[in-house]
């Protein structure tokens, strides 16, 4: 399965680059004077470093990460805290989510996702039946997740908070928790997220736009309406690669969380369905690797990465198709974004090592 994972990941990344090159043609030319700005930057500053990191991590025995998992999580949390230090952290559009350390700009929340997968896999793999005990299993898990949630809510980055929560709950569930404890934690999380949405006007507006897309067509529901136009224009086979018109200043974030709408417009229902099938195939490969792994840490590690990729893909596609509220969550390996792609490829590099040793 290791070879299948490599070739399929390579294919998915190439597909993402091709679609990004089309989605960013007009925006790249207007903003940066080059129609292939996004393609070039994604290739040079995301894909190549990401595959380099994946290559390095694929050669390291995955069990090594279990030994240093507390340090990995601690390092990620330190970076998250540094976001709020003026000399390091900076923001955009009302959110403080990026770090600039000696000219190296990145989003630490993306590294936190990988760190959490490693830490939770190590934590739960060492608990055995004690995981069903509130003191040894659920309480420490809840404390760690709460601290992470506070940092993300302060940025604010609710989209990442949702993904981090799904990763944590997924690993927690796969580890074999007490169902009553799991449901209790889930209830608390739902109430907290609901409160964060209800008391922040722009988040609540997104919920209203989801329930009624026509409520504010020039405001809160503008993006989803433009997305509907893109998807509807594609028909069965699309208008042709590079021929989409919605990316020409109509569809917001065409290279970001709206890139699936560009795929649907240019490649049609067939291309959109094919994109979904690619992610489902990757999910199947990762589940197969987990099934073939006898070590519990390895199983939880693989499933954690699987939940990470699939939760982002499902939420992004559902949101841009009007099946869920917009969250700003990017489409893995396709949307423009440096740290996100590097972190994902790094996670798959670790999974590749698990597959080789499984």
C-alpha positions in Angstrom: 0.0 0.0 0.0 3.0 2.3 0.4 3.5 2.6 -3.4 -0.2 3.1 -3.9 -0.2 6.0 -1.3 2.8 7.6 -3.0 1.5 7.5 -6.6 -2.0 8.5 -5.6 -0.8 11.4 -3.5 1.4 12.5 -6.4 -1.6 12.3 -8.8 -3.8 14.3 -6.5 -1.2 17.0 -6.0 -0.6 17.3 -9.8 -4.4 17.6 -10.3 -4.5 20.3 -7.7 -1.7 22.2 -9.3 -3.4 22.0 -12.7 -6.7 23.3 -11.4 -5.1 26.0 -9.3 -3.2 27.2 -12.4 -6.6 27.8 -14.1 -8.4 29.2 -11.0 -5.7 31.8 -10.4 -5.1 32.9 -14.0 -7.1 36.2 -13.8 -6.5 37.0 -10.2 -2.7 36.4 -10.5 -2.5 38.6 -13.5 -4.5 41.4 -11.9 -2.8 41.4 -8.5 0.8 40.2 -9.3 1.2 40.8 -13.0 1.6 37.1 -13.7 -1.3 34.7 -14.6 0.7 31.8 -13.2 1.7 33.4 -9.9 -0.4 31.1 -7.8 0.8 28.0 -9.7 4.4 29.0 -9.4 4.2 29.9 -5.7 2.3 26.7 -4.9 4.9 24.6 -6.7 8.0 26.3 -5.3 6.9 27.1 -1.8 4.4 24.4 -1.0 4.6 21.3 -3.1 8.4 20.9 -3.4 9.1 21.7 0.3 6.1 19.5 1.2 7.4 16.5 -0.8 10.9 17.2 0.6 9.5 17.0 4.2 7.5 13.9 3.3 10.6 12.2 2.0 12.5 12.9 5.2 9.6 11.8 7.5 9.0 8.7 5.4 12.5 7.5 6.3 12.1 8.0 10.1 10.7 5.1 12.1 7.2 6.3 13.0 7.5 4.9 16.5 10.1 7.7 17.1 7.3 10.2 17.2 5.6 8.4 20.0 8.6 9.0 22.2 8.8 12.8 21.6 5.0 13.4 21.1 4.8 15.7 24.2 7.6 17.8 22.8 6.0 18.0 19.4 2.7 19.2 20.9 4.5 21.6 23.2 6.4 23.1 20.3 3.2 23.6 18.2 1.5 25.3 21.2 4.5 27.6 21.7 4.2 28.7 18.0 0.4 29.2 18.5 1.1 31.5 21.5 3.8 33.4 19.5 1.0 34.5 17.1 -0.1 37.0 19.8 3.4 38.5 20.2 3.5 41.6 18.1 7.1 41.1 17.0 6.3 37.7 15.5 2.6 37.4 14.8 0.6 39.4 12.3 -3.0 39.3 10.9 -5.2 40.0 8.0 -8.9 40.8 7.7 -9.4 40.9 11.4 -7.7 37.6 12.2 -4.2 37.0 13.7 -3.1 33.7 12.4 0.4 34.0 10.9 4.0 34.1 12.2 7.0 35.8 10.6 10.2 34.4 12.0 13.3 35.8 10.3 11.4 36.2 7.0 9.8 32.7 7.2 6.0 33.2 7.1 3.7 30.4 8.0 0.4 29.5 9.8 1.2 27.5 13.0 -2.4 26.2 13.3 -1.6 23.9 10.3 1.4 22.5 12.1 -0.8 22.1 15.2 -3.1 19.7 13.3 -0.2 17.3 12.7 1.2 17.7 16.2 -2.2 16.8 17.7 -2.5 13.7 15.5 0.9 12.5 16.8 0.2 13.4 20.4 -3.3 12.0 20.6 -2.2 8.8 18.8 0.7 8.4 21.4 -1.5 9.3 24.4 -4.4 6.9 23.6 -2.2 4.0 22.4 -0.6 3.9 25.8 -3.8 3.9 27.8 -5.4 0.5 26.8 -8.5 -0.1 28.8 -7.8 3.0 31.0 -9.0 5.1 28.1 -12.5 4.4 29.3 -11.7 5.8 32.7 -12.7 9.5 33.0 -9.6 10.5 35.0 -7.0 8.7 32.8 -8.7 9.0 29.4 -11.4 11.6 28.9 -10.4 14.4 31.4 -6.8 14.9 30.1 -8.0 14.8 26.5 -10.7 17.4 27.2 -8.1 19.7 29.0 -5.7 19.6 26.0 -8.5 20.2 23.5 -9.9 23.1 25.6 -6.5 24.8 25.7 -6.1 24.5 21.9 -9.7 25.7 21.4 -9.0 28.8 23.4 -6.0 29.7 21.3 -7.8 29.2 18.1 -10.9 31.1 19.2 -8.6 34.0 20.2 -7.1 34.3 16.7 -10.0 33.8 15.7 -10.0 30.8 13.4 -13.2 28.8 13.9 -12.7 26.8 10.7 -9.4 25.4 12.0 -11.1 24.9 15.4 -13.7 22.7 13.7 -11.1 20.6 11.9 -8.9 20.3 15.0 -12.0 19.2 17.0 -13.0 16.6 14.4 -9.4 15.2 14.3 -9.4 15.0 18.1 -12.8 13.4 18.4 -12.0 11.0 15.6 -8.8 9.7 17.1 -10.6 9.6 20.5 -13.4 7.5 19.1 -11.1 5.1 17.1 -9.1 4.5 20.2 -12.1 2.8 21.9 -13.6 5.3 24.3 -16.5 4.9 26.7 -19.5 6.0 24.6 -21.1 8.0 27.4 -17.9 10.0 27.9 -17.6 10.6 24.2 -21.2 11.9 23.9 -20.7 14.1 26.9 -17.6 15.7 25.4 -19.4 16.0 22.0 -22.3 17.8 23.7 -20.0 20.3 25.4 -18.2 21.0 22.1 -21.4 21.5 20.2 -22.6 24.0 22.8 -19.3 25.9 22.8 -19.2 26.1 19.0 -22.8 27.2 18.9 -22.1 30.0 21.4 -19.1 31.1 19.4 -21.2 31.3 16.3 -24.3 32.9 17.9 -22.4 35.8 19.6 -20.2 36.8 16.6 -22.4 38.5 14.0 -20.5 37.5 10.8 -20.5 33.8 11.9 -24.2 33.9 12.6 -24.7 35.6 9.2 -23.1 32.6 7.5 -25.6 30.3 9.2 -28.5 32.5 8.0 -27.0 32.6 4.5 -26.8 28.8 4.5 -30.4 28.4 5.6 -31.6 31.1 3.1 -29.0 31.9 0.3 -31.2 34.7 -1.0 -31.3 36.6 2.3 -28.4 39.0 1.4 -27.2 38.3 -2.2 -24.7 41.3 -2.1 -23.4 40.6 1.4 -23.3 37.4 3.5 -24.7 35.1 0.9 -22.8 36.6 -2.1 -20.1 33.8 -2.1 -22.5 30.9 -2.0 -24.7 32.4 -4.7 -21.7 32.9 -7.0 -20.7 29.4 -6.2 -24.1 28.1 -7.3 -23.7 30.0 -10.6 -20.3 28.4 -11.1 -21.5 24.9 -10.3 -24.7 25.3 -12.4 -22.8 26.7 -15.4 -20.7 23.6 -15.6 -23.4 21.2 -16.6 -22.4 17.6 -17.2 -18.9 18.1 -18.8 -18.1 21.7 -18.0 -17.3 24.8 -20.1 -13.7 23.6 -20.6 -10.5 23.8 -18.7 -9.4 27.5 -18.3 -12.7 28.7 -19.8 -14.6 29.5 -16.6 -15.9 33.0 -16.2 -16.8 33.1 -12.5 -13.2 33.3 -11.5 -13.0 36.7 -13.3 -13.8 38.8 -10.2 -17.2 37.2 -9.5 -16.4 34.2 -7.3 -14.6 35.2 -4.1 -11.6 33.1 -3.0 -11.4 31.3 -6.4 -7.9 29.9 -5.5 -8.9 29.3 -1.9 -12.0 27.7 -0.4 -14.0 28.3 -3.6 -11.7 26.3 -5.9 -14.1 23.3 -6.0 -16.7 25.6 -7.7 -14.1 26.4 -10.4 -13.6 22.6 -10.9 -17.3 22.1 -11.2 -17.7 25.0 -13.7 -14.8 24.0 -16.0 -14.9 20.2 -15.7 -18.6 19.9 -15.0 -20.4 17.2 -13.0 -18.0 14.6 -14.2 -15.0 16.5 -13.0 -16.5 17.4 -9.7 -17.6 13.8 -9.1 -14.1 12.6 -10.1 -12.6 15.0 -7.5 -14.8 13.5 -4.8 -13.9 10.0 -5.9 -10.2 10.8 -5.7 -10.6 11.8 -2.0 -12.6 8.7 -1.3 -9.9 6.6 -2.9 -7.3 8.2 -0.7 -9.5 7.6 2.3 -9.7 3.9 1.3 -5.9 3.6 0.9 -5.3 5.1 4.3 -7.9 2.8 5.9 -6.3 -0.2 4.3 -2.9 0.9 5.7 -4.4 1.2 9.1 -6.0 -2.2 8.8 -2.7 -3.8 7.9 -0.9 -2.2 10.9 -0.7 -4.2 14.1 0.7 -1.4 16.3 -2.1 0.7 17.9 0.0 3.9 17.7 0.4 3.3 14.0 -3.3 2.7 13.5 -4.3 5.8 15.4 -1.6 7.8 13.6 -2.9 6.8 10.1 -6.5 7.3 11.0 -5.8 10.7 12.5 -4.2 11.8 9.2 -7.1 10.2 7.3 -9.7 12.1 9.4 -7.7 15.3 8.9 -7.7 15.1 5.1 -11.2 13.8 4.8 -12.9 16.2 7.2 -11.3 19.2 5.4 -12.3 17.8 2.0 -15.9 17.0 3.0 -16.5 20.3 4.8 -15.0 22.3 1.9 -17.0 20.6 -0.8 -20.2 20.5 1.3 -19.9 24.2 2.1 -19.2 25.4 -1.4 -22.1 23.3 -2.7 -24.5 24.8 -0.2 -24.8 21.6 1.9 -23.1 23.2 4.9 -22.3 26.8 6.1 -19.2 28.4 4.6 -16.2 28.1 7.0 -13.2 29.2 4.9 -11.7 25.7 5.1 -9.5 25.0 2.1 -9.7 21.9 -0.2 -6.6 19.7 0.6 -3.9 19.6 -2.1 -5.9 21.9 -4.4 -6.5 25.2 -2.6 -3.7 27.8 -2.6 -1.8 27.7 0.7 1.7 27.0 1.8 1.7 25.7 5.4 -1.5 23.7 4.9 -0.1 21.7 2.0 3.4 21.2 3.6 1.8 19.9 6.8 -0.5 17.5 5.0 2.3 16.1 2.9 4.4 15.8 6.0 1.6 13.8 7.7 1.4 11.5 4.7 5.1 11.0 4.8 4.8 9.6 8.3 1.9 7.4 7.1 4.2 6.2 4.3 6.6 4.9 6.9 3.8 3.2 8.8 2.8 1.5 5.5 6.3 0.2 4.9 6.6 -1.1 8.5 3.0 -2.2 8.9 
